[in-house]
Amino acid sequence: MRKKFRDSDDDEEIILKEPKNKALIERKRQRKQQNRSKSSIGNLIEQVTSKYDTLNSPTFIANKFSDFPLSLVTLKGLKDSNFTTPTDIQLLSLKHSIIGKDVVGAAKTGSGKTLALLIPLLECLWRNKWTKFDGLGAIVITPTRELAFQIFQVLNNIGSYHDFSAALLIGGTDVEFERERLAGISIVICTPGRLLQHMDENGYFCFDQLQMLVIDEADRILDMGFKQQIDAIIENLPKQRQTLLFSATQTKRVEDLVRVSLNDPVFVSAHEDAKNSTPDQLTQSYLVCEEEDKINIVWSFLRNHKTKKTLIFVTSCKQARFLTEAITHLRPGLFFTGLWGGLKQGKRMERFQRFDEITNKGAAMICTDIASRGLDFVGLDWVLQMDCPPSVDDYIHRVGRTARMNKSGEAMLMLTSNQEDVFVEMLKARQIPINKVEVEKQKLFSIQMKLANLMIPFPVVKHFAQSAFVAYARAVYFAQLKEVFNVDSINFEALAKSYGLPLTPRIRFLRKRGVNVGDSDNKKKTVADEVKLGGDTSSNAFDVDEEQEKDEKDVGDEFLKITRRDVFNEVAEVKPEEEILARISSKKAITKTHLASKMLRRLGNSGIAKRKRFAESDEDND
């Protein structure tokens, strides 16, 4: 059958005898449309670039993003994402990065560094009329998978009206699935290890025409041991490119990286003259307690802040694993999860997204320092540091997860008595304001016996507790700040009991170094000793205390009481916090003989085989 087709561009009638003729004409029409659009884009680019000279004018003032010479598609994406007013770091850096200069940026946490690096990236590719046929145009390197994912989401939002394609390259995903799909990608958001793997192994991955390299949280990337990977990546990239480097703190290793990878960079610092190193909207406090009291304080904090969204930092992955498993079983009365490096990628992203999406109700997440850099959690109220951070820089990044973008937030740090003087003095040297608080004793709950009872039906929790105990001791022993971290000051026997363990686990590497850990090699404990772990074993280990159920509303500030405001300006001595007394209620007196016989019956009926090891399927065996 003969068909007629009218080409609106040439205004002539073409008789199509075969389908392939129609396809040829359609491609011809598309090429003409592309040529017209390129011509119009060229005019728009010329209009925007002609205004670049105004950025260097001393009279230039930008109260909103539309005051900058940006493309209409970028401005529309910013507006749809509710980004209208630039922050200090964005004002200072965009004046240089938009016109193609290398920039080194430093600013407080939560100051808007993500937009400061993505806006010039989009403008650079738009200005060069970048298409999928031009290859890879920009690379953004981040230290963690979660931060890469978050930047990828922001890029998709503000760049939705551009025609660029973007890919997320992070560990834990299928390399073969990514291999062939990288051929037409314009922008890559990645972690260093996965990027270097594609550079070495993927023949489809071409970066000869790279226009921009962005390194976010550069100090953290170097601290995590990625220096060799970063050096190898930079060596493979073309020299003629624009480079942006951002971080909340500047270190000597970052300065070395700047000398190697940037060409005549402009240094911008949004808060170098600020009085404090942390956001002004952040209320910071610390309390003094012993190691064995920390778990009870964390539990009590959660029970007293049921409507708050809280991020809890611990030292090691095994601590995070144990506390997540144990507290979830004990039902704290709010959404509870954990995030650490040993999780499979699917679980990591699922937990991260689920916690991030929770608003207007209580939630808590135990995490390691993988969540301390760059992540922006929606509506985060509290940052609780169960263990002292390795350095002041780590402290700044941890508390920086809240009080972002001029919003308020609170942070609390737990210190032992031997850590208090030294670490508080270090905070003072970095201009970090902090108050000393103490816990209201009547608001404290002990879960020591609950943890011990939990290990009977769930022996895997006991294995996790033992691994966490040893991992924490190892972290303290190998910490660099010896004046802050002293393994000899830890009461290991009391710490083991606080984990719900009847016996102190062996810590062989400490015993070989002559450290007395008081483990079970030298003494055998009886069942009666186990019963003394702290409570009425006749009660259900998984039932919440009646006193806890009486008041289900969030009591908040009643849990913490300020004992010393602005510790840096106070001269008067404050008495050290008294030892935390666990409040354990019992309805009637029960003899030790009755308790011991009841424990023996439980152990006899449990059917637990001895010398059995448990390991999580997605993590390495200890």
C-alpha positions in Angstrom: 0.0 0.0 0.0 1.3 3.5 -0.9 1.6 6.0 1.9 2.0 9.7 1.8 4.2 11.6 4.2 4.6 15.4 4.3 7.9 16.8 5.6 6.9 20.0 7.4 10.5 21.4 7.2 11.0 21.0 3.4 7.3 21.4 2.6 7.4 18.7 0.0 5.5 15.4 -0.5 7.5 12.2 -0.3 6.1 8.9 -1.4 7.2 6.1 0.9 7.5 2.7 -0.7 9.5 1.0 2.1 9.6 1.5 5.9 13.4 2.2 5.8 12.7 5.4 3.8 10.5 6.7 6.5 13.2 6.0 9.1 15.8 7.9 7.0 13.6 10.9 6.7 12.8 10.9 10.4 16.6 10.9 11.2 17.1 13.7 8.8 14.4 15.7 10.5 15.9 15.0 13.9 19.3 16.3 12.7 17.8 19.5 11.5 16.0 20.0 14.8 19.3 19.4 16.7 21.1 21.9 14.5 18.4 24.5 15.2 18.6 23.7 19.0 22.4 23.9 18.9 22.1 27.3 17.3 19.7 28.6 19.9 21.8 27.1 22.7 24.9 28.8 21.3 23.1 32.1 21.5 22.1 31.4 25.1 25.6 30.4 26.0 27.0 33.6 24.6 24.4 35.6 26.6 25.4 33.9 29.8 29.1 33.9 29.4 29.1 37.6 28.5 28.0 38.3 32.1 31.0 36.5 33.6 32.9 39.7 33.9 30.4 41.0 36.4 31.4 38.3 38.9 34.8 39.9 39.4 33.3 43.3 40.0 33.6 44.5 43.7 30.0 45.7 43.5 28.6 42.2 42.5 26.0 41.1 45.1 24.0 37.9 44.8 21.0 37.5 47.1 19.6 34.6 45.1 20.8 32.1 42.5 19.1 34.0 39.7 21.6 36.9 40.3 24.4 34.6 39.1 25.0 34.2 35.3 23.6 30.6 35.2 21.7 28.7 32.4 18.0 28.7 32.5 17.8 24.9 32.9 20.0 25.0 36.0 18.0 27.8 37.5 14.8 26.0 36.9 16.2 22.8 38.5 17.3 24.8 41.5 13.9 26.4 41.8 12.0 23.1 41.6 14.3 21.7 44.3 13.5 24.8 46.6 17.1 26.1 46.4 16.7 29.9 46.0 19.2 31.6 48.3 22.9 30.8 48.2 24.9 30.1 51.4 28.2 31.7 52.2 30.4 29.0 50.7 28.3 29.0 47.6 28.6 32.8 47.2 32.3 32.7 47.6 33.1 29.7 45.5 30.6 30.1 42.6 32.2 33.4 41.6 35.4 31.5 40.7 34.2 28.0 39.8 31.6 29.1 37.3 34.2 30.8 35.1 36.5 27.7 35.1 39.0 28.4 37.9 40.3 25.7 40.2 38.8 26.1 43.7 39.7 24.8 47.2 36.7 25.3 49.5 36.5 25.0 53.3 33.4 25.6 55.4 31.5 24.4 58.4 29.4 21.2 58.2 26.0 21.7 56.8 26.9 24.9 54.9 25.9 23.8 51.4 29.1 22.4 49.8 27.2 19.9 47.7 25.5 22.7 45.6 28.8 24.6 45.5 30.4 21.7 43.5 27.4 20.5 41.4 26.3 23.9 40.0 29.7 24.7 38.3 29.8 21.1 37.1 26.5 21.4 35.3 27.4 24.8 33.9 30.7 23.6 32.6 29.2 20.8 30.6 26.3 23.0 29.4 28.8 25.7 28.3 30.7 23.0 26.2 27.4 21.7 24.6 28.2 18.2 26.1 26.4 15.2 24.6 26.6 11.5 25.2 28.8 11.2 22.1 31.5 13.3 23.8 32.3 10.7 26.5 32.8 11.3 30.2 32.8 15.0 31.1 32.9 15.1 34.9 33.9 12.9 37.9 32.8 13.5 41.5 34.8 11.4 44.1 33.5 10.9 47.6 34.8 8.9 50.6 31.6 6.8 51.3 28.9 5.1 49.3 26.1 6.9 51.2 27.5 10.3 50.5 27.9 9.4 46.8 24.3 8.2 46.7 23.1 11.5 48.3 25.1 13.6 45.9 23.7 11.5 43.0 20.2 12.3 44.2 20.8 16.0 44.4 22.4 16.0 40.9 19.3 14.3 39.5 17.0 16.9 41.1 18.8 20.1 40.1 20.0 18.7 36.8 16.7 17.3 35.7 16.3 19.8 32.8 19.7 19.1 31.4 20.3 16.3 28.8 23.3 14.8 30.6 23.4 11.2 31.8 24.9 10.3 35.2 26.0 7.1 36.8 26.6 6.0 40.4 29.7 3.8 40.8 30.2 2.5 44.3 31.5 -0.7 45.9 29.1 -3.6 46.5 27.4 -3.4 43.1 27.7 -5.5 40.0 30.8 -4.4 38.0 29.8 -6.4 34.9 26.4 -4.7 34.9 28.1 -1.3 34.9 30.8 -2.1 32.4 29.1 -1.6 29.0 26.7 1.1 30.3 29.4 3.6 31.0 30.0 4.2 27.3 27.5 7.1 27.0 27.7 8.5 30.5 28.5 12.2 31.0 28.8 12.4 34.8 30.1 9.8 37.3 29.6 10.0 41.0 31.8 7.4 42.7 34.0 6.2 45.5 37.8 5.9 44.8 38.1 2.1 44.7 35.4 1.4 42.2 36.5 4.3 39.9 40.0 3.0 39.8 38.8 -0.5 39.1 36.9 0.7 36.0 39.9 2.7 34.9 42.1 -0.4 35.0 39.7 -3.0 33.7 36.9 -1.4 31.7 37.7 -0.7 28.0 34.4 1.1 27.6 35.4 3.7 30.2 36.9 6.6 28.3 37.9 9.8 30.1 40.2 11.4 27.6 37.9 14.4 27.3 37.3 15.0 31.0 36.4 18.6 31.7 36.0 18.6 35.5 37.2 16.7 38.6 35.5 17.2 41.9 36.8 15.8 45.2 34.4 16.1 48.1 35.5 15.5 51.8 39.1 15.3 50.6 40.5 15.0 54.1 38.3 12.0 54.9 39.3 10.3 51.7 42.9 10.6 52.6 42.3 9.5 56.3 40.5 6.4 55.1 43.7 5.3 53.3 42.7 6.1 49.7 45.8 8.3 49.0 47.4 5.7 46.6 44.1 5.3 44.7 43.6 9.1 44.4 47.2 9.5 43.2 46.7 6.8 40.6 43.3 8.4 39.5 44.8 11.8 39.1 47.8 10.5 37.1 45.4 8.9 34.6 43.3 12.0 34.1 44.1 14.7 31.4 46.0 17.6 32.8 43.8 20.2 31.1 40.8 20.2 33.3 39.1 22.1 36.1 39.4 20.8 39.6 37.3 21.5 42.7 38.2 20.3 46.1 36.0 20.7 49.2 36.3 19.7 52.8 35.1 20.9 56.2 38.7 20.8 57.6 42.0 21.4 56.0 45.0 19.2 56.8 48.6 18.9 55.7 47.7 15.9 53.5 45.0 17.9 51.8 47.5 20.7 51.1 49.8 18.1 49.5 46.9 16.9 47.3 46.1 20.5 46.3 49.7 21.0 45.1 49.6 17.9 43.0 46.1 18.0 41.5 45.2 21.7 41.1 46.5 24.5 38.9 46.7 27.9 40.5 43.7 27.3 42.7 41.6 29.9 44.5 41.2 29.3 48.2 37.8 30.1 49.7 36.8 29.7 53.4 33.3 30.7 54.4 33.9 30.7 58.2 37.6 31.4 58.7 36.7 34.4 60.9 33.9 32.7 62.7 34.0 32.6 66.5 33.2 28.9 66.6 34.2 25.9 64.5 30.7 24.4 64.7 27.3 25.8 63.5 25.9 28.5 65.8 22.5 26.8 65.9 24.1 23.7 67.4 23.7 23.1 71.2 26.6 21.0 72.4 27.0 19.2 75.7 29.0 16.4 77.3 28.5 14.1 80.3 31.0 12.1 82.4 30.3 8.5 83.0 32.2 5.2 83.2 32.5 2.7 80.3 30.1 0.3 81.9 27.3 2.9 82.2 27.2 3.9 78.5 24.7 1.3 77.3 22.3 2.1 80.1 22.5 5.8 79.3 21.9 5.2 75.6 18.8 3.1 76.3 17.5 5.6 78.8 18.1 8.4 76.3 16.1 6.6 73.7 13.3 5.9 76.2 13.2 9.6 77.1 13.4 10.9 73.6 10.8 8.8 71.7 9.7 11.5 69.4 13.2 12.6 68.4 15.3 11.5 65.5 18.7 10.5 66.8 22.1 9.4 65.3 24.3 7.4 67.7 28.0 7.1 66.9 30.1 4.2 68.2 33.8 3.2 67.6 33.6 -0.1 65.8 31.4 -2.0 63.3 31.0 -4.9 65.8 29.7 -2.5 68.5 27.2 -1.2 66.0 26.2 -4.7 65.0 25.7 -5.8 68.7 23.8 -2.8 69.8 21.5 -2.8 66.8 20.7 -6.5 67.3 20.2 -6.2 71.1 18.2 -2.9 71.2 16.0 -4.0 68.4 15.0 -7.1 70.4 14.4 -5.0 73.5 11.9 -2.8 71.6 12.9 0.8 72.5 9.5 2.3 71.4 10.7 3.9 68.2 12.2 2.9 64.8 15.7 1.6 65.4 18.4 0.5 62.9 22.1 0.4 62.4 24.6 1.4 59.7 28.2 0.2 59.5 30.8 -0.9 56.9 30.4 -4.6 57.1 26.8 -4.6 55.8 26.1 -5.7 52.2 25.4 -2.8 49.9 21.7 -3.5 49.5 21.2 -3.4 53.3 23.3 -0.3 53.7 21.3 1.7 51.2 18.0 0.3 52.4 18.7 1.3 56.0 20.2 4.7 55.1 17.1 5.6 52.9 14.6 4.3 55.4 16.1 6.3 58.3 16.5 9.4 56.1 12.9 9.4 55.0 11.5 9.3 58.6 10.1 12.7 59.7 7.8 13.9 62.4 8.2 10.7 64.6 10.9 9.1 66.6 13.8 7.2 65.1 17.4 6.2 66.0 20.3 4.8 64.1 23.5 3.3 65.5 26.4 4.0 63.1 30.2 4.2 62.7 32.1 7.1 61.1 30.9 6.1 57.7 27.9 8.3 58.5 30.0 11.2 59.8 30.9 12.9 56.5 28.7 14.9 54.2 25.4 13.1 54.9 22.3 15.2 55.3 19.6 13.5 57.3 16.2 15.1 57.1 15.0 16.5 60.4 17.8 15.1 62.6 17.4 16.4 66.1 20.2 14.7 68.1 23.7 13.4 67.6 24.8 11.2 70.5 28.4 10.1 70.7 28.6 7.0 72.8 32.4 6.8 72.5 34.9 9.6 72.4 35.9 10.4 68.8 39.5 9.7 67.6 40.1 13.4 67.0 38.5 16.9 67.2 38.0 16.9 63.5 36.0 13.7 63.8 34.0 15.3 66.5 33.2 18.3 64.2 32.1 16.1 61.4 29.9 13.9 63.7 28.0 16.7 65.3 27.7 18.3 61.8 25.0 15.8 60.9 22.5 18.0 62.7 22.0 21.8 62.8 22.4 22.0 59.0 21.5 24.9 56.7 20.7 27.2 59.6 18.4 24.7 61.4 18.8 24.0 65.1 20.1 20.7 66.5 21.6 19.2 69.7 24.7 17.0 70.3 25.9 15.1 73.4 29.3 13.5 73.9 30.0 10.8 76.5 33.4 11.0 78.2 35.0 9.0 80.9 36.6 10.7 83.9 40.1 10.3 82.6 39.1 11.6 79.2 37.3 14.7 80.3 40.1 17.2 81.1 42.2 16.5 78.0 39.5 16.3 75.4 37.5 19.3 76.6 40.8 21.3 76.5 41.2 20.1 72.9 37.7 21.3 72.1 38.5 24.6 73.7 41.5 25.1 71.5 39.3 24.7 68.4 36.7 27.2 69.6 34.0 24.7 70.2 31.4 25.8 72.8 30.2 23.0 75.1 28.2 22.6 78.3 28.6 19.9 80.9 25.5 18.0 81.8 24.5 15.2 84.1 21.8 12.5 83.9 18.8 12.7 86.1 19.0 9.5 88.1 15.3 8.9 88.3 15.2 8.8 84.4 17.8 6.1 84.2 16.9 2.5 83.3 19.2 -0.5 83.6 19.0 -3.1 80.8 21.9 -5.2 82.1 19.7 -8.1 83.2 17.6 -7.8 80.0 20.7 -8.2 77.9 21.8 -11.2 79.9 18.4 -12.9 79.5 18.3 -12.0 75.8 21.3 -14.1 75.2 19.5 -17.3 76.2 16.9 -17.5 73.4 19.2 -15.6 71.0 22.8 -16.9 71.5 23.9 -15.0 68.4 23.5 -11.8 70.5 26.1 -13.2 73.0 28.5 -13.8 70.1 28.0 -10.3 68.9 28.5 -8.9 72.4 31.8 -10.8 72.8 33.0 -9.5 69.4 32.0 -6.0 70.2 33.8 -6.2 73.6 37.1 -7.2 72.0 36.7 -4.8 69.1 36.3 -1.8 71.5 39.3 -2.8 73.6 41.4 -3.1 70.5 40.2 0.3 69.2 41.1 2.0 72.5 44.5 0.3 72.7 45.5 1.3 69.2 44.0 4.9 69.3 46.6 7.6 68.5 45.6 10.0 71.3 47.2 8.1 74.2 46.5 11.0 76.5 42.8 10.5 75.9 42.5 6.8 75.3 44.0 4.6 78.1 43.1 1.0 78.0 44.5 0.4 81.6 41.7 2.7 83.0 38.9 0.4 81.8 37.2 -1.9 84.2 36.8 -4.9 81.8 34.9 -7.0 84.2 32.2 -4.3 84.8 32.2 -3.5 81.1 31.5 -7.2 80.2 28.6 -7.2 82.6 27.2 -4.1 81.1 27.1 -6.0 77.8 25.1 -8.8 79.5 28.1 -11.2 79.5 28.4 -13.5 82.5 32.2 -13.9 81.9 34.8 -11.4 80.7 35.9 -12.5 77.2 39.5 -13.2 76.5 41.5 -10.4 74.9 44.6 -12.2 73.9 46.5 -9.3 72.3 46.2 -7.3 75.5 47.3 -10.2 77.7 50.3 -10.7 75.6 51.2 -7.0 76.2 50.8 -7.3 79.9 47.5 -5.6 80.3 45.3 -7.0 83.1 41.8 -7.5 81.7 40.5 -9.6 84.5 39.2 -12.3 82.1 37.8 -15.7 82.9 41.1 -17.6 82.6 42.0 -17.0 86.3 38.6 -17.6 87.9 35.5 -19.6 87.3 32.2 -18.0 88.1 29.2 -19.8 89.5 25.6 -19.6 88.5 24.9 -17.5 91.5 27.5 -15.0 90.3 25.6 -14.8 87.0 22.4 -14.2 88.8 24.0 -11.2 90.5 24.3 -9.4 87.1 21.6 -7.1 88.2 17.9 -7.7 88.5 14.9 -9.9 89.0 15.3 -12.8 86.6 11.8 -13.9 87.3 10.5 -11.0 85.3 10.3 -11.2 81.5 13.5 -9.9 79.9 11.6 -8.4 77.0 8.9 -6.6 79.0 9.3 -2.9 79.5 9.3 -1.7 83.1 6.0 -0.5 84.4 7.5 2.8 85.3 8.7 3.2 81.8 5.2 2.6 80.4 3.5 5.2 82.7 4.7 8.1 80.7 4.9 7.4 77.0 5.3 11.0 75.9 8.7 12.5 75.2 10.2 14.0 78.3 13.2 15.4 76.5 15.2 17.9 78.5 14.2 16.3 81.8 16.6 13.5 81.1 19.6 15.8 81.1 20.4 18.6 83.5 23.1 21.3 82.8 25.6 21.4 85.6 28.1 23.8 84.0 27.5 26.2 81.2 30.2 27.2 78.8 32.9 25.2 80.5 35.7 27.3 79.0 34.7 30.5 80.8 34.0 28.9 84.2 36.6 29.0 87.0 34.7 27.2 89.8 35.2 23.5 90.2 32.3 21.2 89.7 32.1 18.0 91.6 32.6 15.0 89.4 29.5 13.0 88.5 28.5 10.3 91.0 28.6 6.8 89.9 25.4 5.9 88.0 23.1 3.7 90.0 21.0 1.3 88.1 17.3 1.5 89.1 15.9 -2.0 89.2 12.4 -2.6 90.4 11.2 -5.8 92.0 7.7 -6.7 93.2 8.7 -9.1 95.9 11.8 -10.5 97.6 13.2 -13.6 96.0 16.0 -15.7 97.5 19.2 -16.3 95.7 18.6 -20.1 95.9 15.3 -19.7 94.0 17.0 -17.5 91.4 19.9 -19.9 90.9 17.6 -22.9 90.5 15.5 -21.0 88.0 18.6 -20.1 86.0 19.7 -23.7 86.0 16.3 -24.8 84.7 16.5 -22.2 81.9 20.0 -23.3 80.9 19.1 -26.9 81.0 16.1 -26.5 78.7 17.8 -24.2 76.2 19.5 -27.0 74.4 22.4 -24.8 73.4 25.4 -26.7 72.2 28.7 -25.6 73.6 31.6 -24.3 71.6 29.3 -23.2 68.7 30.2 -20.1 66.8 27.8 -17.8 65.1 28.5 -15.3 62.3 26.3 -13.0 60.3 26.0 -14.2 56.7 27.0 -10.9 55.2 30.1 -10.3 57.3 33.4 -12.0 57.9 33.7 -14.4 60.8 35.6 -13.0 63.7 
